[in-house]
Amino acid sequence: MDYQKIDDFVLGLVRRSTPERTAWNLEKIREGKPASWNYIDGCMLTALMEMEGLTGNRQYFDFVKSCADHFVEEDGSIRTFKPEAHNLDDINEGRVLFSLYARTGEEKYRRAADFLRGRLDAQPRTSEGNFWHKAIYPNQVWLDGIYMAQPFYAMYEKHFGGGNYSDLAGQIENVRANMFSQEKGLYFHGYDASRTAFWADPATGCSKNFWLRSLGWFAVALADLLDILPLGQERNRLGAIFTELMASMTRYADGETGLYWQVPDQGNRDGNYLETSGSAMMAYAMLKGARLGALGEEYAALGQKTFDGIVDKYLTFTEDKLNLGGICLVAGLGPEDNRRRDGSYEYYISEPVVENDAKGVAPFVLAYTEIKRLGA
């Protein structure tokens, strides 16, 4: 595979995008939804900032800034942000604010970071102290939400706060205590502290199965946190959780491609498939973990095998257009009026598998930034 084609593709995405219509957010394009402050673009903008750092191409930074400026007002308020939704997903895009403030000195970025940090103070919590995933999911912790909120939380503490990481580390330790399967070495997708959700086990509060992309979000969050937190007790505790999960994941990789299954522990069960977005996240986490010294060098090779497996199996070029297949469109748990999303095996394999959705493209680009570092 000529990696240069991927560089050209990512830059092409930027050139075809505007803050009102990003080329990678196909979910909004298909549904005709207006632009908003959202985690999908946030993940991609984070990747683009990494691409700028690696290539020196200012176009990446300029585009990220234009997107932020489209939403961030001078007083730090954020257009389209809905505080009443208490949606952890909407915290994620705030990660770019720190580098924008450092490079421009524009106070609106600092004010916007303060605004989002205030939303975490207002976020409802479970009895154990974890953020609810959203207001519509009361008392629920989803693995996805760890990525959406905790790296931003850590970055705020590092740059503008007092450097107190005990709360976020404690929340992740609660995830380990409540959502980890000793038998499988994996984390269940969701946990209901009240044990009343229709999908929750009445004894444990956990959902029924493991979902690859949620595990991927969790792994990426941990890898990023190890890059943010200073040396010390909290980083050591999170590092132990990270290395445990990465060791477990190696048991579930497809031997030929290095990819992982939509329902990771079910292998070749009828209907299961090798899924792109979660596999890209695992590649990123392993590559970055090895680069940071949290994992052995063998994990860099495993991460590269997974990335190359995605390229070989699901990446095609047609007239300079990249097509990335094998992406699960979406999956979740509930809410109460959507009982199809029950966490069953049958549910996870029933969601559409699509090409070029941002939830696959953005993690793929993030993984690619680590591939570029590996070859630098």
N, C-alpha and C positions, 0 to 999 in steps of 0.2 A: 504493500500500500504506500502510495506517495503521500506522505503527511502534508506536503505543501498544498495539496488540494484542500485539506481541512482548513489550513490558514486562509486560503482564498475564500473558502465557503463562509467562514466566520466573518471575515471582513465584508463579504458580499451581503450577509444578513444585516450588518450595521448600515451599509449604504442603502439598503432597501427599506429601512425602518425610519419611522418618526416617533416622537413621544406619544402621538395619538394612535399609532398603529405599528406595533413591533412585528417584524416578519416572523418571529418564532412563536408568538402567542396565538396559535391557531384556534384555540378554544374561543377566544374573544372574536376572532375573525369569522369563524363559522357561525357563531351565534349572534353576530352583529352587535356585540356589546361595546359600549364606549370604553375608552382607556380609563384605567384606574390604578391606584397605588396597590400593588399586589405582589404576592410571593414569587410568582412565576417569573415576572420581569426582574424581581429582586435577585433571584438566583442567577439569572443570565447577566445582569449588570455586574454582579460580583465576579463572574467569570471574565467579563470583558475588561474589568480593571486588572485582573491577573494577566490577561493577554497584553495589555498595554505595558505592564511592567516587564514582560518577557520580550516583547518585540520593539518597544520604544515608539510604536505607532500612535501618535496623538489622536487619531480619529476615534479610538476606543474611549479615551477619557472625555473627549468633547461630546460624544454621544451620551455617555453616562451623565454628564453634567446637564445636558439638554433635557434628559428625562427627569432628573431631579428638579430642575428649574420649572418644569411643566407642572409639578405638583406642590412644591414647597413654597409657601408664601414668605414674605419678609419677616412676619411675626413668628415664623416657625410652624404655623398650622399647615396641615397637609390636605389638599383638595381630595375629595372622594373618601377620605378616611371617616369611618363611622365608629365613634367611641362606644356607642351603645351595644355594638355587636360583640365587644370583648373578644375579638378574633385574633389569636396569636399569629395566624398567617400574615397579618398586616404589619407585623413588627419587622419581618425579615428584610424588606427592602431598605430599611434604615441603616443597614450595614455600610452602605456606600457613603453615608453622610460624614463619617469620620475622616476618610481620605479626602473627600471634597473640601471639608473645612480646613484640613491641614495644608492643602495645596493652594487654596484660594483665600483663606482668611475670612470668607463671607459668613457673617454672624448668623444668617438665617439657617445654615446647616447645623450649627451648634444648637440653635433654638429648636429646630425640628428634632434633633436627637434628645434634647431635654423633654420635648413633648411626648415622644415615644416612650422614654424612660418613665414618665409620669403615668402612661397608660399601663405599664407593668405594675406600678404601685396600686392601680385601681382594679387590676385583673382579679376576678374571684379565684379562690383557691379551694382545693380539697381539704379534708380534715387533716391530711398529712402535710399540707403546706405547698402542694403543687398547683401551678396555674391550671385553671380549666382550659380546655382546648378552645372552646367558643362558648358564648352565652347559650346557644341552642343545644349545647352538649354539657349540661350541668354535671359537675362532679367528675368529669371524664378527663383522663390523661391519654393522649395519643402520642406514639413515638414521633410522628411528624412534627408535633408542636415543640419538641426539644430543639430541632433544627431551626424552627421559625423564630424562637424567642431567645434561647440561651446564648448563642454566639453574640447577638446584639447586646444582651445584658452584660456579658463579659467585656465586650469592647467599650461599652459605656463606662464600666468600672475602671477599666485600664486608662482611658483617655480623659474622662471628665469626673469620675467618681472617686471614691476613697480606696479603690482596690480591694474591696471586700467581695470575695467570691464564694462565701460560705453558703449563701442562700441557693445560688444556682447549683453548686456542687451537691447540696443536700437534696435538691429536687431530683437530680439525676440518680443519686443513691436510692431515693425512694422508688424510682423506676426499676432499678436493679432489684430492690427488695420485693416489689409487688408484681412485676411483669415478666420476670425471667423464668424460663423453664430449665431447671437443672437437667432434666432428661435430654432435652434437645440442644441446650446451649444457645437458645434463641429467645427473643422477646416477643410476646404477644402484641398485636397491633394496638389494642386499646385496653384501658382499665377504668372501671367505674367504681369510685370509692364508696358510693352509696349502694352498690350492688342491686340496683333497681332497673337498669337499662335492659331491654328485652334481649339484647345480644350477650349480656354479661353472665358469666358463671356465678350462681348465687353464693357460692362458697368463696371463690377467689376474686371475683369482680372482673376477671380477664375475659377478653374475647376468645373465640374458639380456635383461631388459627394464627399462623405467622404469615405476614404479607411482605414480600421482598422490598417494595419501595419504602415502606415504613421503616424496615430495618436499615435500608440505605440512608434515609434521612438521619436516623439516629447515629449511624456510623460516621457520616459526614460531619454532624454536629460535634461528635467527640474529637474527631481529627482536627477540626477547626479550633475547638477549645484548647487543645494541647498546644496549638500555635499561638494562642492569645494569652493564656494564663502564665504567670511567672513560675519559676521553679518554687516548689513548696508543697505543702500537705495536700491542698485541694487538687493540684495538678497530678500529684502522685495517685490520689484516689481515683480520679477520672481516667488516668492512664491504665490503671489495673482493669477497670471496666472495659475500656477500649480493647486492650490486648486479649482479654477473655473472649469478647465477641468476635474479633478477627480470627482467633484460633478456631472458634466454633464454625465460622463461615467456610473455612477451607474444607470442611467435611462435606459441604453441600454443593461445591462447584462442579459443573459438568466437566468430566475429564478431558473431553475432546476440545471444547471451545473455551473453557474457563468461565462461561456465563453461569448465571444462577436462575433458578426456577421461580416463576410467579408465586407459587406456594413452595417455599424453599425445601421443606422437609419431605415433600411428596414426589419428588423426582419425576419419573416417567408415567405417573398416574394419568389415566385418560383425561384429556383436556388441559393438562398442565403444559406450560411452554416456557422456554428460555426468554426472559424479559430484559429489555434494554435499559430502562431508566435505573432500576435498582442495581443492575450489574455495573453500570457506569459509576454509580455511587460507591459501590464496593471497590471498584478499581481505583477511584480517587482516594478513598480512605486508606487503602493498603499502600498505594504509592506515597501519599503524603505522610502516613505513619512511619514508613521506612525512612523517608527523607528527614523527618524530625528526630529519628533515633528511638522512637517509641516502639517500633517493630523491627525485627531482624531484616537484613537485606533480602532474604528470600521472599518477603512479601512484596518487594518492588517487582520482582519477576512475576509473581502471581498476579499483581495488578496489571502489569503490561500484557500478560497473557489474556486476561479478561478484556482489556481494551481492544487488543488486536482481534479477539474473538468477535466482539461487537462489529468491528470494521469488516471482518470477513463474512459474517453471517447476515448483517442487517444494513450495511451501508452501501449505497449505490450512487453513481453519478450519471446524470442524464443531461446533456447539453449544459454543463457547468452547474447543474442544480443537484445539490446533495439530497438524498432521500434516506432518512433514518427510520427503519421499521422496528417492529417488535415492542412497541411502547404501549403499556396499559394506559388507557385514557384517564381513568379515575377510579378510586375505590375509597370507601369510607364505612362508617358504622352508624346506622340510623340516619336522621333522628327518628323519633317515635312514629312519625307519619310516613316513614320510608322503610318498611320492614323487610324489603328485599335485601337491604344492606345489613345482613345479619351475621357477617363474619364467617360464614360457612365456606367450605372448600368450593362448593358449587357456585357460591356468589362470586368469589374472587376470579374464577376462570370465566365468568359470564360477562364481565365488563369488556367493552370494545378494545380491540388491539389496533392501533393506528400508526401512521407514519407522521414524522416531523412535528409531533406535539412538543411544546416547550418543556414539559415535565420530563421529556427524554433528551431533548436537544441541549438544554442548559446543563444537566449533569454530565452529558457527553463532553461538552466544551470544558467544564471544570476538570474532568479527568484528563482531557487533552493538555491542559496547562501543566499538569504534573508529568505527563509524558515529555513535554517540551523541557521541563526542568531536568528530567532524567537524562536527556540527551545533550543538555547544555555544557 
